[in-house]
Amino acid sequence: MIYPLLGVLALAIGGCVCVVWAERGGPRWVRVVAALTRGAGELLSTAQKSGRRRGGSGDTDGD
């Protein structure tokens, strides 16, 4: 179970590195990975917002 989680963490860190590198003018493949990372982030953000509107399990109790 730990190896898949480490893989996801490595992909997330790699995506963040590519976003920063692309902002500084990296090669084409870095810009592609950065665009995919940003797109995945937008999808997750949109899904999370729509889940809250539908009464999902968002943290709204303000503990």
Secondary structure, DSSP 8 states (H G I E B T S, - for coil): -HHHHHHHHHHHHHHHHHHHHHHTT--HHHHHHHHHHHHHHHHHHHHHHHHHHTT-S---S--
